[in-house]
Amino acid sequence: MKEHSAGISGEERCPEADVPVRIKELREIVEISAIDMAREIDIPLETYEKYESGVLDIPISVLYKISARLGVDATVLLTGEDPRMDTASVCRAGKGVRVERFPGYEFTSLAYNFKDRTIEPLMVYLDPSREAADLVTHSGQEFNYVINGKVKVTVGSREYILGPGDSIYFNAGIPHGQSALGGPAQFITIIQEK
């Protein structure tokens, strides 16, 4: 397991330490112990404590589990504000909530202001000069559509090389990950959690 410092940047931003602080504050408000939270989202207590202290980057799938357990939208954890839109939510170019999961892998939430989302559309930026991320799993399904560059998508033991206009749809419960090949890459991912 790799340790990273998460950061948030872009037009909509908050200091990187705010996400773990918000999680801890909300957990304490709803009176859930760290032990109970770790057990309920099915991760070791030591790992959860590293997420909450900001020592270890919080994978997006874990962020969703934490937000569900706390009874809030993931946007609350990322921005400190509730999503407001329930009919339509427009995200102008460069205006989403940008999160650097770890160096070299940054995503922008494109629907952060829509209440009760059933999918999570994200724009992902990959820097090939950084080490590839560990494979992750989460519930549901995932769709990736490459905008520019070349992206290697690993799903289980298979690797798929995608270029601009290529896409892949897969079971997100299988260990998976993406990395840039030959230069920076950008793709849209749509995550549907069960």
URUR-V50924 format. One record per helix or strand of 3 or more residues. SS is the DSSP state (2 for helix, 1 for strand). FROM is the first residue (numbers start at 1). TO is the last residue. If there is no record, write none. Layout:
BEGIN
SS:FROM:TO  SS:FROM:TO
END
This chain:
BEGIN
1:7:9  2:18:29  2:34:40  2:45:53  2:60:70  2:74:79  1:97:102  1:105:109  1:120:126  1:141:155  1:158:162  1:167:171  1:176:192
END
